[in-house]
Amino acid sequence: MSSGHGRAVSVVIPAFNAEKYLTEAIASVQAQTAPPFEIIVVDDGSTDGTAAIARGAAGVVHVWQPNGGVAAALNHGSRVATGDCIAFLSADDIWSADKLATQLKALDGHPNRIVFGHMLHFLSPELTAEEARGLACPDRPMPAYSAGTLLTLLETFRQVGPLNEAFAVGEFMDWYGRARDGGADVIMLDDIVSRRRVHLGNQSTRALREKSYAPVLKALIERRRGMSPK
């Protein structure tokens, strides 16, 4: 099925032991006002009920791979995708109902464009009051240059190249940097296109995150030094 804008959108959902939230993530894609062409759940070696949920969801393609991390799952999904546009959604997040329709309109007529939008955080309903108090959950929408808010042509994504699977975190930050350095037409919409679930499983200490992002920042600096005139 193609959207009302004539584009066939492939939606890739990377999922590792995601049985708790995957059904809701899939439902938010199925409820799009501009329906996607295909929904691909890339099962990253899950050992819970992720596979059963994906296989049991109408119109969903379940693809399994040995556990390799988010970057490997996104890359796998982009290789399997057969639409002419691509979008990603984390298995614990939720899209706004008009996410694809809004972004397809912004993409129309701009073949080299990469479209992003704003993200709104929300506390997962199963959290106790005590658990919620210890989590950071911004209450205002924020611009998000992230995989979960992206829409672009599959050809554009492939021209930038696959995500670097050597990075434990920050793999999309690196991809975005390469896209910008390559001259992509990047725009940020004011619309809220995605809602990020805040729960106990996706919180890390600031020190760990800063340490983990160091290789990504190092690669960015070295790449831009190589691009500078001698």
C-alpha positions in Angstrom: 0.0 0.0 0.0 1.4 3.4 -0.9 0.6 6.7 0.9 -1.6 9.4 -0.3 1.5 11.2 -1.6 2.3 8.4 -4.0 5.3 7.2 -2.0 5.7 3.7 -0.7 7.2 3.9 2.8 9.1 1.1 4.4 9.0 1.2 8.2 11.8 -0.6 10.1 11.4 -1.4 13.8 14.5 -2.8 15.4 13.5 -5.0 18.4 15.5 -6.8 21.1 13.4 -8.4 23.8 10.7 -5.9 23.1 7.6 -7.9 24.0 6.5 -5.3 26.6 6.0 -2.4 24.1 6.2 -3.8 20.6 2.5 -4.2 20.1 1.9 -0.5 20.8 4.7 0.6 18.5 3.4 -1.5 15.6 -0.2 -0.2 16.3 1.0 3.4 16.0 2.4 2.6 12.5 -0.7 0.8 11.4 -2.8 3.8 12.6 -1.0 6.3 10.3 -3.2 8.6 8.3 -0.8 7.9 5.4 -0.4 4.1 5.6 3.0 2.6 5.1 3.9 0.3 2.2 5.4 -2.3 4.6 6.3 -2.7 8.3 9.5 -4.7 8.9 10.3 -5.8 12.5 14.0 -6.8 12.7 14.3 -9.2 15.6 17.8 -8.7 17.0 18.2 -12.1 18.5 15.4 -11.8 21.1 14.8 -14.5 23.6 11.3 -13.4 24.8 8.0 -13.1 22.9 9.1 -10.5 20.4 9.0 -13.0 17.5 5.5 -14.2 18.3 4.2 -10.6 18.5 5.8 -9.6 15.2 4.6 -12.8 13.4 1.1 -12.4 14.8 0.7 -8.7 13.8 -1.3 -8.2 10.5 0.8 -6.9 7.7 4.1 -7.1 9.5 7.2 -8.8 8.1 9.3 -10.5 10.8 13.1 -10.7 10.1 15.4 -12.4 12.5 19.1 -11.8 12.9 21.7 -12.9 15.6 22.1 -10.2 18.2 24.1 -7.4 16.7 22.8 -4.2 18.2 20.6 -1.3 17.0 22.9 -0.3 14.1 23.0 -3.8 12.7 19.2 -4.1 13.0 18.6 -0.8 11.2 21.1 -1.7 8.4 19.4 -5.1 8.0 16.0 -3.5 7.7 17.2 -1.0 5.2 18.6 -3.9 3.0 15.3 -5.8 3.2 13.1 -2.7 2.6 11.4 -2.6 -0.9 9.7 0.8 -0.6 11.0 4.0 -2.1 11.1 5.8 1.3 12.3 4.6 4.7 11.5 5.5 8.3 12.5 3.9 11.6 10.8 3.4 14.9 12.2 2.1 18.2 10.2 -0.8 19.5 9.4 1.1 22.7 8.3 4.4 21.1 5.1 5.6 19.4 4.5 7.7 16.3 2.0 10.5 16.1 -0.9 9.4 13.7 0.1 12.0 11.0 3.8 11.4 11.2 4.2 10.0 7.7 1.6 12.2 6.1 3.3 15.4 7.4 6.8 14.3 6.5 5.8 13.0 3.1 4.4 16.4 2.3 7.7 18.0 3.2 9.7 15.4 1.2 7.6 15.8 -1.9 9.6 17.3 -4.8 12.9 17.2 -2.8 14.8 14.0 -3.7 17.9 14.8 -1.6 15.9 15.8 1.5 16.0 14.2 4.9 13.1 15.2 7.0 13.0 15.2 10.8 10.5 16.4 13.4 10.0 17.1 17.1 9.8 14.5 19.8 7.8 14.5 23.0 8.9 12.3 26.0 6.4 10.4 28.1 6.6 8.3 31.3 5.7 4.7 30.6 2.4 3.9 32.4 3.7 0.9 34.3 6.1 2.9 36.3 5.4 3.5 40.0 5.6 7.0 41.3 8.9 6.3 43.0 10.4 4.9 39.8 9.2 7.8 37.8 10.7 10.4 40.2 14.2 9.0 39.4 13.9 9.3 35.6 14.5 12.3 33.3 11.4 13.1 31.3 11.4 16.5 29.6 7.9 18.0 29.4 8.3 20.0 26.2 8.7 18.9 22.6 12.2 19.1 21.3 13.8 18.9 17.9 15.1 15.4 17.4 17.7 14.5 14.8 17.1 10.8 15.5 16.3 7.6 13.6 12.8 7.6 15.1 11.9 11.0 13.6 13.5 10.5 10.2 11.9 10.2 6.8 13.9 10.1 3.6 14.1 8.3 0.2 15.6 4.8 0.6 18.0 5.8 -2.1 19.2 8.8 -0.1 19.7 6.7 3.0 21.8 4.2 1.0 23.8 7.0 -0.6 24.9 8.2 2.8 25.8 4.6 3.6 25.0 2.1 6.4 25.2 3.0 10.1 28.5 2.2 11.7 27.9 -1.0 13.6 31.1 -0.5 15.6 29.4 2.1 17.8 27.6 0.9 20.8 25.6 4.2 21.0 25.5 7.2 18.8 25.3 5.2 15.6 22.7 7.5 14.2 24.6 10.7 15.3 27.4 9.4 13.1 25.1 8.7 10.2 23.5 12.2 10.5 26.9 13.8 10.5 27.9 12.0 7.3 24.6 13.0 5.7 25.2 16.7 6.5 28.8 16.6 5.4 27.7 15.0 2.2 25.4 17.9 1.4 22.0 16.4 2.2 19.0 18.8 2.4 18.1 18.4 6.0 15.0 20.1 7.5 13.4 20.0 10.9 9.6 20.3 11.1 7.9 22.0 14.1 5.4 19.1 14.3 5.6 16.4 17.0 6.1 13.2 15.0 7.2 10.8 17.7 6.7 10.1 21.4 9.7 8.6 23.2 8.8 6.3 26.1 10.9 6.8 29.2 11.2 3.6 31.2 13.7 1.8 33.4 15.3 -0.1 30.5 16.4 2.9 28.5 18.1 5.1 31.1 21.8 5.3 31.4 24.1 7.3 33.6 25.4 10.5 32.0 29.0 9.5 32.6 28.5 6.2 30.7 26.8 8.0 27.8 29.6 10.6 27.5 32.2 7.9 27.5 30.3 5.8 24.9 29.8 8.8 22.6 33.5 9.6 22.5 34.3 7.3 19.5 31.5 8.9 17.5 32.7 12.4 18.2 36.3 11.4 17.4 35.2 9.9 14.0 33.3 13.2 13.2 36.3 15.4 14.0 38.6 13.2 12.0 36.3 13.1 9.0 35.9 16.9 8.9 39.6 17.4 9.3 40.0 15.2 6.2 37.5 17.4 4.3 39.3 20.6 5.2 41.5 22.3 2.5 45.1 21.6 2.9 
